Each structure stands twice: as C-alpha cells, then as structure tokens.
Amino acid sequence: MKEPDDVKKVLLIDHIEGQCRAIVGFKDGDPRAAYMCGEPVYQKPGKKQSSWCAYHHAQMHATEQNRVSAHVPETPPAISIVRNP
C-alpha cells in the first residue's frame, strides 16, 4: 500500500465528507490550521464508512495491534517437578 499523495491534502476548514481526516501537517506550523490527508475514505462492505483512507486505516489498526500485543504478558517457561518417592 503506497503512502497518500500530498497534493490532495486539505485544510481542516476546507475538509468535506468522504475525505481522510488523518492530520498530515500544519500550515505555517500553526496547530489551529491543520492539514488533513484528503484521500477518499476507506469503506469495508457492510460496515460504517471510516474517517481514514486505506493507508491511514491500516496504520491505525497496525498501531492498535502492536499496543494490544505489548500488553499481553509473556507465558513463563514450564517448570518440571520431579518428586522422589
């Protein structure tokens, strides 16, 4: 999956429904003037429309998977117990 084209980025105030809402930068470094990705959003058949394009949607879910797997405790190694009669 290729990274979105910066040519399609839009300012938050110019953003319309159906464009990716991932923040990709700020105009003149001003956090009040955020640039959104602007690519068409990802939509899985039978599911609600996403707020992100396929690229950012995949990144978001990969980050969630990494966060979940980081919190899963490792299984300690097995210890064999030998009993003497």
Buried (B, 14 or more C-beta within 10 A) or exposed (E): EEEBEEEBBBEBEEBEEEBBBBBBEBEEEEEEEBBBBBBEBBEEEEEEEBBBBBBBBEBBEEEEEEEEEEEEEEEEEEEEEEEEE
